[in-house]
Amino acid sequence: MLHFERFTLENGLRVLVHHDKNTPMVAVNILYQVGSRDESPDKTGFAHLFEHLMFGGSVNIPNYDSPLQYAGGDNNAFTNNDFTNYYLTIPKNNLETAFWLESDRMLSLAFSEKSLDVQRQVVIEEFKQSYLNQPYGDVYLLLKPLAYKVHPYQWNTIGKDIQHIEIAEMQDVRSFYNKYYNPNNAILCVAGNVELDEIKVLAEKWFGPIPSGEEIYHEYPQEPLQTETRRLEVERPVPQNAFYMAWRMPKRTEKGYYTCDLISDILSTGNSSRLYQKLVKENQWLSEVQAYITGDLDGGMLVVSGKLYNSTPFETIEKAVVEEMEKLMNEPVGEEELQKVKNKAEANLVFSEISVLGKAMGLCYFEMLGDAGLFNEEAGKYSSVTAQDIQNAVKEFFTEDKMNILNYKAKK
């Protein structure tokens, strides 16, 4: 059981405090409820660009990293479809440095054309290196718009088009920051050998004076029900043919999420998993296979992918995966097989709570979902999934008419 306390400042900033006396380090995690789904379709990649801009200096602190390093701290950040997360660890006796740094860049970034130009080039280079020039790098640039037609999940966090970042103007950037980077759209967690009262004092001192922003309604167009298979075939200079099959799945807060997560593990976790046994070991059609979920808040995807040996037709793999899905639909999963994937899910949860930073991140994440206390209910939600739940989920979500298939051919 992960214990925590919470309070909310008048400006709307939610603060979570977890006491852990066993570490000299304190983790400070701040989650902003803004991701790529909050972007305009003609101005994508802004949430990710902002992750970079947030390290470019703020109104009173020209360089974010130097003071933190002098104080013995370390930091990083990441952006996804749904939120942007900034985190750091710092020795307890220098904790106020973290509050000073994080509050100043929430208060006001030091916007300059130079900073924008530098970070724009960094993101453009990342787009080219990781997505355009890397083997299989553009898979999600292709797969997501195949699976999503109206929801903003149809573009990747890096952006839909590199040109959107190339032509980003200062006014666009300022507007994005002013709308989303405010106390009432953020969640702060402090975890370590700290007490509630001292965090209240620090939070009021450093974050309390920051004005609240406009109220934001996180509402997005709902994806219509898919009723037919969608296919895309591309040819690229890659070493092997690859396939990607994706089905949309329930929202992160729905019970079906846990069922679908276990289904992905039944299909491909470990050498005894169903797809590995059939496609890699027995028939030697693939050199590797994976099944995983993307876990997005508004309903992500369950993806099955793998690399084909040269002699293996795409049709053979598609037929084999469909057969495995039908088997899950028609035959109850055995108790031992189901328990094995439940044990793995529980082990992952336990592992996520080992580090003080993992606790801080997890508490912020579940507070975003509705209540940080949900962190303590995860194991129970996985353990309550039944064999019947799995059959029902496959029947509802993972049929042929809901498949999105990307065949990625190696150019000869």
KAWO-V674225 format. One record per pair of residues at least 4 apart in sequence whose C-alpha atoms are under 6 Angstrom apart, sorted by the first residue. I is the first residue (numbers start at 0). J is the second residue. If there is no record, write none. Layout:
I_J + I_J
This chain:
0_375 + 3_16 + 3_17 + 4_15 + 4_16 + 5_14 + 5_15 + 6_14 + 7_12 + 7_13 + 7_14 + 8_12 + 10_211 + 11_182 + 11_183 + 12_182 + 12_183 + 12_185 + 13_186 + 14_187 + 14_188 + 15_188 + 16_188 + 16_189 + 16_190 + 17_190 + 18_190 + 18_191 + 18_192 + 18_193 + 19_191 + 19_192 + 20_192 + 24_89 + 24_90 + 24_91 + 25_88 + 25_89 + 25_91 + 25_190 + 25_191 + 26_87 + 26_88 + 26_189 + 26_190 + 26_356 + 27_86 + 27_87 + 27_188 + 27_189 + 28_85 + 28_86 + 28_187 + 28_188 + 28_359 + 29_85 + 29_186 + 29_187 + 30_83 + 30_84 + 30_185 + 30_186 + 31_82 + 31_83 + 31_184 + 31_185 + 32_82 + 32_184 + 33_82 + 33_83 + 34_46 + 34_79 + 34_80 + 34_81 + 34_82 + 34_83 + 35_46 + 35_80 + 35_156 + 36_80 + 36_151 + 36_152 + 38_43 + 42_163 + 43_158 + 43_159 + 44_156 + 44_157 + 44_158 + 47_78 + 49_53 + 54_63 + 56_60 + 56_61 + 56_62 + 56_63 + 56_109 + 57_61 + 57_104 + 57_107 + 57_108 + 57_109 + 58_107 + 58_108 + 58_109 + 67_72 + 68_72 + 72_88 + 72_89 + 73_87 + 73_88 + 74_86 + 74_87 + 75_86 + 76_84 + 76_85 + 77_83 + 77_84 + 78_83 + 79_156 + 80_156 + 98_102 + 102_106 + 102_205 + 102_206 + 104_108 + 106_209 + 112_116 + 115_119 + 125_129 + 126_130 + 127_131 + 127_132 + 128_132 + 129_133 + 129_136 + 130_136 + 130_137 + 131_137 + 134_237 + 138_142 + 139_143 + 143_147 + 143_153 + 144_153 + 146_403 + 147_153 + 149_222 + 150_220 + 150_222 + 154_159 + 176_180 + 181_212 + 182_211 + 183_211 + 188_359 + 190_359 + 198_202 + 202_206 + 203_207 + 225_401 + 226_400 + 226_401 + 227_400 + 227_401 + 228_400 + 228_401 + 228_402 + 228_403 + 229_403 + 230_403 + 230_404 + 230_405 + 231_405 + 232_405 + 232_406 + 233_407 + 234_408 + 234_409 + 234_410 + 235_409 + 235_410 + 236_409 + 236_410 + 237_409 + 239_409 + 240_306 + 240_307 + 240_407 + 240_408 + 240_409 + 241_305 + 241_306 + 241_307 + 241_407 + 242_304 + 242_305 + 242_405 + 242_406 + 242_407 + 243_303 + 243_304 + 243_404 + 243_405 + 244_302 + 244_303 + 244_403 + 244_404 + 245_301 + 245_302 + 245_402 + 245_403 + 246_300 + 246_301 + 246_402 + 247_299 + 247_300 + 248_298 + 248_299 + 248_300 + 249_255 + 249_256 + 249_298 + 250_296 + 250_297 + 250_298 + 251_256 + 251_296 + 257_381 + 263_290 + 263_291 + 264_268 + 265_272 + 266_272 + 266_273 + 266_274 + 267_272 + 267_274 + 267_289 + 267_290 + 268_272 + 270_275 + 274_278 + 275_279 + 276_280 + 276_281 + 277_281 + 278_282 + 278_283 + 278_284 + 278_285 + 279_283 + 279_284 + 279_285 + 284_308 + 284_311 + 285_306 + 285_307 + 285_308 + 286_306 + 287_305 + 287_306 + 288_304 + 288_305 + 289_303 + 289_304 + 290_302 + 290_303 + 291_301 + 291_302 + 292_300 + 292_301 + 293_299 + 293_300 + 294_299 + 295_299 + 326_330 + 327_390 + 328_390 + 328_393 + 328_394 + 331_386 + 332_386 + 345_378 + 351_357 + 352_357 + 352_358 + 357_361 + 362_371 + 365_370 + 365_371 + 365_373 + 366_370 + 366_371 + 392_396 + 393_397
